[in-house]
Amino acid sequence: MTEYLDLIMFAALMVAILSGFPVSFSIAGVGIVFAYLGWALGVMDISLLGSMGQRVFGLISNQVLIAIPLFVLMGALLEKSRIAEELLDTMGRLFGQLRGGLGISVVLVGALLAASTGIVGATVVAMGMIALPTMLRAGYNPRVASGIVCTAGTLGQIIPPSTLLIILADVMSNAFQQAQYEQGKFAVEALSVGQFFAAAIVPGLVLVCLYLVYILTRGVLRPGEMPPAAFDQPKPDHNEVIGAIIPPILLIFAVLGAILGGIATPTEAASVGAIGALLMAGIRLGVSRKLIMLGTAALVVLGILAGLFPVRLQRSDLELGSYIAGGVYILLALGGGIAIALALRSALRAEVVQEAIGSTLTMTAMIFATILAAGIFSLVFIGLGGEDRVARLLLSMPGGATGALVFSMAFIFVLGFFLDFVEISVILLPLLVPPLIVMGHDPIWLGILIAINLQTSFLTPPFGFSLFYLRGAAPKEVTTGHIYAGVLPFIGLQAMGVLLIWFLPSLATWLPALIF
């Protein structure tokens, strides 16, 4: 039995999680129990756990992961200030008169919110409370409407910025370095979050196109399931559409442009995104649009000038021009600071900031607790020989590198029925990915394949998180059966997206190669 203790440990983890016990405690508890068992049976060196302190220090000092709470805060501010609701209403009135038009609106809004928030739960709940009742009143089939809302919400996992891509970039970078060490390369290359953000843009848009084509085709073949909608308010004019769409697009360009352009790190860009979301919330809550725009322009100009012409006031030989430049910088900073202060005051009065910070703390604590617990589990699993077993299993797969990848993707897909993407990313991927890279698979391409696969875990019954989110926000006439049946076609579309990236690797690799 001792030689299979690592497999028994993994099975015990599945049982503990499915029992409903908190995930992070389940992962850490199973790890500690099996560490003791392994030590008692003489198959594990218990001193291996001494390196846990280094892992914890590495986690809390990881500059990449600091971006997670900032991106979560950005999305929470947009959601709590009801900017998402306004965008849904405008897009619904714009496309609602078409067959399947409301479904198209939900997918497009989901893509915009994904690129500006990256939070699946907030997006699904918002659209479940706002768009789903409208779709049902218009005569949409409950299964179709539920599937569209669930799937559009999960776009936040593949379209950057997203917490999945940040965690995946960190895991893949470590695995890539480990694979290079195993190949005898000690001048190792590193992977960045920006590379994965760039790699995910085109595949994310491919998925959006697949969803839109499916909705339009189904609207033509089965018009009774997605009829045109009637609105009490008129179709929005150009100014209303531009006013609803342009601010999120500008926020997307500010965040992703700064990262992909090499201007800012993901953490710095996330802080810019959080400030941008706060300014957008200020406009939504009644602060003068012109004042906010002037303040934003002042901050943009300040950032550009400070990057091109840095002023170091501590030097003793400053010239008059440096003093003038310093004064201009101070005036620009004051202008931007006033806009931020006014937006913050309005958001505090409406309790938007308080609610957004509460959501941010909850989600961040859940993610980091899971990562910390997974560190304990991984150490014990490695100590029991699990890492070597996984490597041998992949190397012995029929079909070589392709067979090993097929097995890995199928295994990740099956685990997605029961586990969250964070648990799969921090427990399973460090074991699977290094052997796959050693076999010759491109780490960027491999990471995007895995990201789309993990995105599917939000839709797969019985524990798909998007299903739970929508179940809590949906009207009573929408049953759990409607939701489960509605996502099945979109799971097939997700699989089609994986196959497209598989057979056309350039969809994921050409943009990061071009930029980086």
URZI-V401019 format. One record per residue. N is the residue number from 1. SS is DSSP state (A for helix, B for strand, O for the rest). OMEGA is omega as a letter, one per 30 degrees, with the letter a starting at -180 (none if undefined). D_LAST is the distance of its C-alpha to the last C-alpha in Angstrom with 1 decimal. Layout:
N/SS/OMEGA/D_LAST + N/SS/OMEGA/D_LAST
This chain:
1/O/a/49.2 + 2/A/a/47.3 + 3/A/l/45.0 + 4/A/a/43.9 + 5/A/l/43.5 + 6/A/l/39.7 + 7/A/l/40.3 + 8/A/l/43.1 + 9/A/l/40.9 + 10/A/l/38.3 + 11/A/l/41.2 + 12/A/l/42.6 + 13/A/l/39.4 + 14/A/l/39.6 + 15/A/a/43.2 + 16/A/a/42.7 + 17/A/a/40.0 + 18/A/l/42.0 + 19/O/l/45.0 + 20/O/l/43.6 + 21/O/a/43.3 + 22/O/a/40.3 + 23/A/a/37.2 + 24/A/l/36.0 + 25/A/l/39.6 + 26/A/a/39.9 + 27/A/a/36.9 + 28/A/a/37.9 + 29/A/l/41.6 + 30/A/l/41.2 + 31/A/a/39.1 + 32/A/a/41.8 + 33/A/a/44.7 + 34/A/l/43.3 + 35/A/l/42.4 + 36/A/l/46.1 + 37/A/a/47.2 + 38/A/l/45.1 + 39/A/a/46.5 + 40/A/a/50.0 + 41/O/l/49.8 + 42/O/a/48.5 + 43/O/a/45.2 + 44/O/l/42.8 + 45/O/a/42.5 + 46/A/l/42.7 + 47/A/l/41.2 + 48/A/l/37.8 + 49/A/l/37.8 + 50/A/l/37.9 + 51/A/a/34.1 + 52/A/l/33.9 + 53/A/l/34.1 + 54/A/l/30.9 + 55/A/l/29.1 + 56/A/l/30.5 + 57/A/l/29.4 + 58/A/l/25.9 + 59/A/a/25.8 + 60/A/l/27.3 + 61/O/a/25.1 + 62/O/a/21.8 + 63/O/a/19.7 + 64/O/a/17.6 + 65/O/l/20.8 + 66/A/l/22.3 + 67/A/a/20.3 + 68/A/a/22.5 + 69/A/l/25.8 + 70/A/l/24.2 + 71/A/l/22.8 + 72/A/l/26.1 + 73/A/l/28.0 + 74/A/l/26.2 + 75/A/a/27.2 + 76/A/l/30.7 + 77/A/l/31.3 + 78/A/a/30.6 + 79/A/a/32.7 + 80/A/l/35.6 + 81/O/l/35.9 + 82/O/l/36.4 + 83/A/l/33.7 + 84/A/l/32.8 + 85/A/l/36.5 + 86/A/l/36.6 + 87/A/l/33.6 + 88/A/a/35.3 + 89/A/a/38.6 + 90/A/a/37.2 + 91/A/l/35.2 + 92/A/l/38.2 + 93/A/a/40.6 + 94/A/a/38.2 + 95/A/a/37.9 + 96/O/a/40.9 + 97/O/l/43.3 + 98/O/l/41.5 + 99/O/a/42.2 + 100/O/a/39.5 + 101/A/l/38.4 + 102/A/l/38.4 + 103/A/l/36.3 + 104/A/a/33.8 + 105/A/a/33.9 + 106/A/l/33.3 + 107/A/a/30.2 + 108/A/l/28.7 + 109/A/l/29.6 + 110/A/l/28.2 + 111/A/l/24.8 + 112/A/l/24.9 + 113/A/l/26.1 + 114/A/a/23.5 + 115/A/a/20.7 + 116/A/l/22.7 + 117/O/a/24.4 + 118/O/a/23.1 + 119/O/a/26.6 + 120/A/a/28.4 + 121/A/a/31.9 + 122/A/a/32.2 + 123/A/a/31.1 + 124/A/a/33.4 + 125/A/a/36.3 + 126/A/a/35.9 + 127/A/l/35.9 + 128/A/a/38.7 + 129/A/a/40.9 + 130/A/a/40.2 + 131/A/a/39.2 + 132/A/l/41.1 + 133/A/l/44.6 + 134/A/l/44.0 + 135/A/l/43.0 + 136/A/l/46.1 + 137/A/l/48.4 + 138/O/l/47.1 + 139/O/l/48.2 + 140/O/l/45.0 + 141/O/a/45.6 + 142/A/l/44.8 + 143/A/a/42.9 + 144/A/a/40.6 + 145/A/a/40.1 + 146/A/l/39.4 + 147/A/a/36.8 + 148/A/a/35.0 + 149/A/l/34.9 + 150/A/a/33.8 + 151/A/l/31.0 + 152/A/l/29.7 + 153/A/a/29.6 + 154/A/l/27.4 + 155/A/l/24.5 + 156/A/l/23.6 + 157/A/a/22.5 + 158/O/l/19.8 + 159/O/a/18.7 + 160/O/f/16.6 + 161/O/l/17.5 + 162/O/l/19.7 + 163/A/l/21.3 + 164/A/a/20.9 + 165/A/l/17.1 + 166/A/l/17.3 + 167/A/a/19.9 + 168/A/l/18.3 + 169/A/l/15.0 + 170/A/l/17.2 + 171/A/a/19.4 + 172/A/l/16.9 + 173/A/l/15.2 + 174/A/l/18.8 + 175/A/l/19.7 + 176/A/l/16.9 + 177/A/l/18.0 + 178/A/l/21.6 + 179/A/l/21.1 + 180/A/l/19.8 + 181/A/a/22.8 + 182/A/l/25.1 + 183/O/l/23.8 + 184/O/l/24.7 + 185/O/a/21.3 + 186/O/l/21.6 + 187/O/a/18.6 + 188/O/l/16.5 + 189/O/l/12.8 + 190/O/l/12.0 + 191/O/a/10.3 + 192/O/l/9.7 + 193/A/l/11.4 + 194/A/l/8.6 + 195/A/l/7.1 + 196/A/l/10.8 + 197/A/l/11.5 + 198/A/a/9.2 + 199/A/a/10.7 + 200/A/a/14.1 + 201/A/a/14.5 + 202/A/l/15.8 + 203/A/l/17.9 + 204/A/l/19.3 + 205/A/l/20.4 + 206/A/l/21.8 + 207/A/l/24.0 + 208/A/l/25.2 + 209/A/l/26.2 + 210/A/l/28.0 + 211/A/a/29.9 + 212/A/l/30.9 + 213/A/l/32.1 + 214/A/a/34.1 + 215/A/l/35.7 + 216/A/a/36.6 + 217/A/l/38.0 + 218/A/l/40.0 + 219/A/l/41.3 + 220/A/a/42.7 + 221/A/a/44.1 + 222/O/a/45.5 + 223/A/a/46.1 + 224/A/a/48.4 + 225/A/a/45.6 + 226/O/a/43.5 + 227/O/l/45.9 + 228/O/a/45.1 + 229/O/l/45.5 + 230/O/a/47.9 + 231/O/l/47.0 + 232/O/a/49.5 + 233/O/a/47.2 + 234/O/l/46.4 + 235/O/a/43.2 + 236/O/l/40.7 + 237/O/a/40.5 + 238/A/a/37.4 + 239/A/a/37.4 + 240/A/l/37.7 + 241/A/a/34.8 + 242/A/a/32.6 + 243/A/l/33.7 + 244/A/a/32.8 + 245/A/a/29.4 + 246/A/a/27.8 + 247/A/l/27.7 + 248/A/l/25.7 + 249/A/l/23.3 + 250/A/l/22.9 + 251/A/l/22.3 + 252/A/a/19.6 + 253/A/a/17.8 + 254/A/a/18.5 + 255/A/a/17.0 + 256/A/l/14.0 + 257/A/l/13.3 + 258/A/a/13.5 + 259/A/a/11.1 + 260/A/l/8.3 + 261/O/a/9.2 + 262/O/a/9.0 + 263/O/a/12.7 + 264/O/l/14.0 + 265/O/l/13.7 + 266/A/l/14.8 + 267/A/l/18.3 + 268/A/l/18.5 + 269/A/l/17.3 + 270/A/l/19.9 + 271/A/l/22.5 + 272/A/l/21.9 + 273/A/l/22.3 + 274/A/l/25.5 + 275/A/l/26.9 + 276/A/l/26.1 + 277/A/l/27.8 + 278/A/l/30.7 + 279/A/l/31.1 + 280/A/l/31.1 + 281/A/l/33.7 + 282/A/l/35.7 + 283/A/a/36.0 + 284/A/a/37.0 + 285/O/l/39.6 + 286/O/l/41.3 + 287/O/a/39.7 + 288/O/l/39.8 + 289/A/a/36.9 + 290/A/a/37.2 + 291/A/l/37.2 + 292/A/a/34.1 + 293/A/l/32.2 + 294/A/l/33.4 + 295/A/l/32.3 + 296/A/l/28.8 + 297/A/l/28.6 + 298/A/l/29.7 + 299/A/l/27.0 + 300/A/l/24.3 + 301/A/l/25.8 + 302/A/l/26.2 + 303/A/a/22.6 + 304/A/a/21.5 + 305/A/a/24.3 + 306/A/l/23.8 + 307/A/a/20.2 + 308/A/a/21.3 + 309/O/l/24.7 + 310/O/l/25.2 + 311/O/l/28.9 + 312/O/a/30.3 + 313/O/a/33.9 + 314/O/l/35.0 + 315/O/a/35.3 + 316/O/a/38.9 + 317/O/a/38.5 + 318/O/l/37.0 + 319/O/a/37.9 + 320/A/a/39.2 + 321/A/l/36.0 + 322/A/l/34.2 + 323/A/l/36.9 + 324/A/l/36.6 + 325/A/l/32.8 + 326/A/l/33.5 + 327/A/l/36.1 + 328/A/l/33.9 + 329/A/a/31.2 + 330/A/l/34.1 + 331/A/l/35.4 + 332/A/l/32.1 + 333/A/l/31.7 + 334/A/l/35.3 + 335/A/l/34.8 + 336/A/l/31.8 + 337/A/l/33.7 + 338/A/l/36.8 + 339/A/l/34.9 + 340/A/a/33.4 + 341/A/l/36.8 + 342/A/l/38.6 + 343/A/l/36.1 + 344/A/l/36.5 + 345/A/l/40.3 + 346/A/a/40.5 + 347/A/l/38.3 + 348/A/l/40.4 + 349/A/l/43.6 + 350/O/a/42.5 + 351/O/l/41.4 + 352/A/a/37.9 + 353/A/a/36.2 + 354/A/a/38.6 + 355/A/a/37.9 + 356/A/l/34.1 + 357/A/l/34.2 + 358/A/l/36.5 + 359/A/a/34.2 + 360/A/a/31.2 + 361/A/a/33.2 + 362/A/a/34.5 + 363/A/a/31.2 + 364/A/l/29.5 + 365/A/l/32.5 + 366/A/a/32.5 + 367/A/a/28.9 + 368/A/l/29.1 + 369/A/l/32.6 + 370/A/l/31.4 + 371/A/l/28.6 + 372/A/l/31.1 + 373/A/l/33.7 + 374/A/l/31.3 + 375/A/l/30.8 + 376/A/a/34.6 + 377/A/a/34.7 + 378/A/l/31.9 + 379/A/a/33.6 + 380/A/a/36.9 + 381/A/l/35.6 + 382/A/l/34.0 + 383/A/l/37.3 + 384/O/l/39.3 + 385/O/a/37.3 + 386/A/a/35.4 + 387/A/l/32.0 + 388/A/l/33.7 + 389/A/l/35.5 + 390/A/l/32.3 + 391/A/l/30.7 + 392/A/a/34.0 + 393/A/a/34.2 + 394/A/a/30.8 + 395/A/a/31.5 + 396/O/a/34.9 + 397/O/l/33.8 + 398/O/a/35.2 + 399/O/l/32.5 + 400/A/a/30.3 + 401/A/l/26.7 + 402/A/l/27.2 + 403/A/l/30.3 + 404/A/l/28.8 + 405/A/l/26.0 + 406/A/l/28.7 + 407/A/a/30.8 + 408/A/a/28.1 + 409/A/l/27.2 + 410/A/l/30.9 + 411/A/l/31.6 + 412/A/a/28.9 + 413/A/a/30.4 + 414/A/l/33.9 + 415/A/l/33.1 + 416/O/l/31.7 + 417/O/a/35.3 + 418/O/a/36.3 + 419/O/l/33.4 + 420/O/a/30.9 + 421/A/a/27.1 + 422/A/a/27.0 + 423/A/l/29.6 + 424/A/a/28.0 + 425/A/a/24.6 + 426/A/l/26.0 + 427/A/a/28.9 + 428/A/a/28.2 + 429/A/l/24.5 + 430/A/l/24.5 + 431/A/a/27.3 + 432/A/a/26.0 + 433/A/a/22.3 + 434/A/l/22.5 + 435/A/l/25.0 + 436/A/l/23.0 + 437/A/l/19.9 + 438/A/l/22.4 + 439/O/l/23.8 + 440/O/a/20.7 + 441/O/l/19.0 + 442/O/a/15.2 + 443/A/l/14.5 + 444/A/l/12.1 + 445/A/l/14.7 + 446/A/l/17.5 + 447/A/a/16.4 + 448/A/l/16.5 + 449/A/a/19.8 + 450/A/a/21.2 + 451/A/l/20.2 + 452/A/l/22.2 + 453/A/l/24.9 + 454/A/l/25.2 + 455/A/a/25.3 + 456/A/a/28.4 + 457/O/l/30.1 + 458/O/a/30.8 + 459/O/a/32.9 + 460/O/l/34.8 + 461/O/g/38.4 + 462/O/a/40.0 + 463/O/l/37.6 + 464/O/a/34.8 + 465/A/l/34.1 + 466/A/l/33.8 + 467/A/l/37.2 + 468/A/a/38.6 + 469/A/a/37.1 + 470/A/l/38.6 + 471/A/a/41.9 + 472/A/a/42.4 + 473/A/a/41.7 + 474/O/l/43.2 + 475/O/a/46.8 + 476/O/a/49.6 + 477/O/l/50.1 + 478/O/a/46.6 + 479/O/l/47.3 + 480/A/l/45.0 + 481/A/l/45.9 + 482/A/a/44.5 + 483/A/a/41.2 + 484/A/a/40.9 + 485/A/a/41.9 + 486/A/a/39.7 + 487/A/a/36.4 + 488/A/l/37.2 + 489/A/a/36.1 + 490/A/l/32.7 + 491/A/l/32.2 + 492/A/l/32.7 + 493/A/l/30.1 + 494/A/l/27.7 + 495/A/l/28.6 + 496/A/l/28.0 + 497/A/l/24.5 + 498/A/a/23.8 + 499/A/l/25.4 + 500/A/l/23.3 + 501/A/l/20.0 + 502/A/a/21.8 + 503/A/l/22.9 + 504/O/a/20.0 + 505/O/a/16.9 + 506/A/l/14.7 + 507/A/a/15.5 + 508/A/a/13.3 + 509/A/a/10.7 + 510/A/a/10.0 + 511/A/l/8.4 + 512/A/l/5.5 + 513/A/l/5.4 + 514/A/a/5.9 + 515/A/a/3.8 + 516/O/none/0.0
